[in-house]
Amino acid sequence: ETKASVGFKAGVKDYKLTYYTPDYQTKDTDILAAFRVTPQPGVPPEEAGAAVAAESSTGTWTTVWTDGLTSLDRYKGRCYHLEPVAGEENQYIAYVAYPLDLFEEGSVTNMFTSIVGNVFGFKALRALRLEDLRIPTAYTKTFQGP
């Protein structure tokens, strides 16, 4: 059995148990991202969307000592909606909401590093593309300049 034929195996628990929240109501202060997601074979779309939310916010593959010091619900990204891409097999738009508390004020670099910095190499996904991003007024007001 080759490594490629085994496919993606989730860690200790599925990301969708924590990061897929279809009942979540977005807030005016959330940063909202729309990702085009192509899961690896055998990975459900809910798990792929949740993996994007996790890996671009608070998710990690192992338990870290700071887990008990922070509120996951306050900082985690949430995949709150998935929809199939019309005319494309096994492609979905995963909508992810990020709380402002996750980001450093006035730092475009911090925001983009968090949202797109690590997640594009994630093994559960065959392909991933950031399609759209809504940055709330509450966050844009923290930037200096015109």
Contacts in CASP RR format, 6 or more apart in sequence:
PFRMAT RR
TARGET T0000
AUTHOR 0000-0000-0000
METHOD contacts of the structure
MODEL  1
ETKASVGFKAGVKDYKLTYYTPDYQTKDTDILAAFRVTPQPGVPPEEAGA
AVAAESSTGTWTTVWTDGLTSLDRYKGRCYHLEPVAGEENQYIAYVAYPL
DLFEEGSVTNMFTSIVGNVFGFKALRALRLEDLRIPTAYTKTFQGP
7 40 0 8 1.000
7 41 0 8 1.000
7 42 0 8 1.000
8 40 0 8 1.000
8 42 0 8 1.000
8 43 0 8 1.000
8 123 0 8 1.000
8 124 0 8 1.000
10 47 0 8 1.000
10 124 0 8 1.000
11 61 0 8 1.000
14 47 0 8 1.000
14 50 0 8 1.000
15 47 0 8 1.000
15 49 0 8 1.000
15 50 0 8 1.000
15 51 0 8 1.000
15 53 0 8 1.000
15 54 0 8 1.000
15 59 0 8 1.000
16 44 0 8 1.000
16 46 0 8 1.000
16 47 0 8 1.000
16 49 0 8 1.000
16 50 0 8 1.000
16 79 0 8 1.000
17 50 0 8 1.000
18 50 0 8 1.000
18 54 0 8 1.000
18 72 0 8 1.000
18 76 0 8 1.000
19 49 0 8 1.000
19 50 0 8 1.000
19 51 0 8 1.000
19 53 0 8 1.000
19 54 0 8 1.000
19 57 0 8 1.000
19 59 0 8 1.000
19 76 0 8 1.000
19 77 0 8 1.000
19 78 0 8 1.000
19 79 0 8 1.000
20 46 0 8 1.000
20 47 0 8 1.000
20 49 0 8 1.000
20 50 0 8 1.000
20 53 0 8 1.000
20 78 0 8 1.000
20 79 0 8 1.000
21 78 0 8 1.000
21 79 0 8 1.000
21 80 0 8 1.000
22 80 0 8 1.000
22 81 0 8 1.000
24 78 0 8 1.000
24 80 0 8 1.000
24 97 0 8 1.000
26 32 0 8 1.000
26 80 0 8 1.000
26 97 0 8 1.000
27 97 0 8 1.000
27 99 0 8 1.000
28 136 0 8 1.000
28 137 0 8 1.000
28 138 0 8 1.000
29 99 0 8 1.000
29 100 0 8 1.000
29 136 0 8 1.000
29 138 0 8 1.000
29 139 0 8 1.000
30 97 0 8 1.000
30 98 0 8 1.000
30 99 0 8 1.000
30 100 0 8 1.000
30 136 0 8 1.000
31 97 0 8 1.000
31 98 0 8 1.000
31 100 0 8 1.000
31 103 0 8 1.000
31 111 0 8 1.000
31 115 0 8 1.000
31 133 0 8 1.000
31 134 0 8 1.000
31 135 0 8 1.000
31 136 0 8 1.000
31 139 0 8 1.000
32 95 0 8 1.000
32 96 0 8 1.000
32 97 0 8 1.000
32 98 0 8 1.000
32 133 0 8 1.000
32 134 0 8 1.000
33 56 0 8 1.000
33 95 0 8 1.000
33 96 0 8 1.000
33 98 0 8 1.000
33 115 0 8 1.000
33 130 0 8 1.000
33 132 0 8 1.000
33 133 0 8 1.000
33 134 0 8 1.000
34 93 0 8 1.000
34 94 0 8 1.000
34 95 0 8 1.000
34 96 0 8 1.000
34 130 0 8 1.000
34 131 0 8 1.000
34 132 0 8 1.000
34 133 0 8 1.000
35 49 0 8 1.000
35 52 0 8 1.000
35 93 0 8 1.000
35 94 0 8 1.000
35 96 0 8 1.000
35 128 0 8 1.000
35 129 0 8 1.000
35 130 0 8 1.000
35 131 0 8 1.000
36 85 0 8 1.000
36 91 0 8 1.000
36 92 0 8 1.000
36 93 0 8 1.000
36 127 0 8 1.000
36 128 0 8 1.000
36 129 0 8 1.000
36 131 0 8 1.000
37 45 0 8 1.000
37 48 0 8 1.000
37 49 0 8 1.000
37 52 0 8 1.000
37 91 0 8 1.000
37 92 0 8 1.000
37 93 0 8 1.000
37 94 0 8 1.000
37 125 0 8 1.000
37 127 0 8 1.000
37 128 0 8 1.000
38 90 0 8 1.000
38 91 0 8 1.000
38 92 0 8 1.000
38 125 0 8 1.000
38 126 0 8 1.000
38 127 0 8 1.000
38 128 0 8 1.000
39 45 0 8 1.000
39 47 0 8 1.000
39 48 0 8 1.000
39 90 0 8 1.000
39 92 0 8 1.000
39 124 0 8 1.000
39 125 0 8 1.000
39 126 0 8 1.000
40 123 0 8 1.000
40 124 0 8 1.000
40 125 0 8 1.000
40 126 0 8 1.000
43 124 0 8 1.000
43 125 0 8 1.000
45 82 0 8 1.000
45 84 0 8 1.000
45 92 0 8 1.000
45 94 0 8 1.000
46 79 0 8 1.000
46 82 0 8 1.000
47 124 0 8 1.000
48 92 0 8 1.000
48 94 0 8 1.000
48 124 0 8 1.000
48 125 0 8 1.000
49 79 0 8 1.000
49 82 0 8 1.000
49 92 0 8 1.000
49 94 0 8 1.000
49 96 0 8 1.000
50 79 0 8 1.000
51 119 0 8 1.000
51 122 0 8 1.000
51 124 0 8 1.000
51 125 0 8 1.000
52 79 0 8 1.000
52 94 0 8 1.000
52 96 0 8 1.000
52 119 0 8 1.000
52 122 0 8 1.000
52 125 0 8 1.000
52 128 0 8 1.000
53 76 0 8 1.000
53 77 0 8 1.000
53 78 0 8 1.000
53 79 0 8 1.000
53 94 0 8 1.000
53 96 0 8 1.000
54 76 0 8 1.000
54 77 0 8 1.000
55 118 0 8 1.000
55 119 0 8 1.000
55 122 0 8 1.000
56 77 0 8 1.000
56 96 0 8 1.000
56 98 0 8 1.000
56 114 0 8 1.000
56 115 0 8 1.000
56 116 0 8 1.000
56 117 0 8 1.000
56 118 0 8 1.000
56 119 0 8 1.000
57 75 0 8 1.000
57 76 0 8 1.000
57 77 0 8 1.000
57 98 0 8 1.000
57 102 0 8 1.000
57 114 0 8 1.000
58 70 0 8 1.000
58 72 0 8 1.000
58 75 0 8 1.000
58 76 0 8 1.000
58 77 0 8 1.000
58 102 0 8 1.000
59 76 0 8 1.000
74 99 0 8 1.000
74 101 0 8 1.000
75 99 0 8 1.000
75 101 0 8 1.000
75 102 0 8 1.000
76 99 0 8 1.000
77 96 0 8 1.000
77 97 0 8 1.000
77 98 0 8 1.000
77 99 0 8 1.000
77 102 0 8 1.000
78 96 0 8 1.000
78 97 0 8 1.000
78 98 0 8 1.000
79 94 0 8 1.000
79 95 0 8 1.000
79 96 0 8 1.000
80 95 0 8 1.000
80 96 0 8 1.000
80 97 0 8 1.000
81 94 0 8 1.000
81 95 0 8 1.000
82 92 0 8 1.000
82 93 0 8 1.000
82 94 0 8 1.000
82 95 0 8 1.000
83 92 0 8 1.000
83 93 0 8 1.000
84 91 0 8 1.000
84 92 0 8 1.000
85 91 0 8 1.000
85 92 0 8 1.000
85 93 0 8 1.000
91 127 0 8 1.000
93 131 0 8 1.000
98 114 0 8 1.000
98 115 0 8 1.000
100 136 0 8 1.000
100 138 0 8 1.000
100 139 0 8 1.000
102 114 0 8 1.000
103 110 0 8 1.000
103 111 0 8 1.000
103 114 0 8 1.000
103 139 0 8 1.000
104 110 0 8 1.000
104 111 0 8 1.000
105 139 0 8 1.000
105 142 0 8 1.000
106 139 0 8 1.000
106 142 0 8 1.000
106 143 0 8 1.000
106 144 0 8 1.000
108 143 0 8 1.000
111 135 0 8 1.000
111 139 0 8 1.000
115 130 0 8 1.000
115 133 0 8 1.000
116 130 0 8 1.000
119 128 0 8 1.000
120 128 0 8 1.000
121 128 0 8 1.000
122 128 0 8 1.000
END
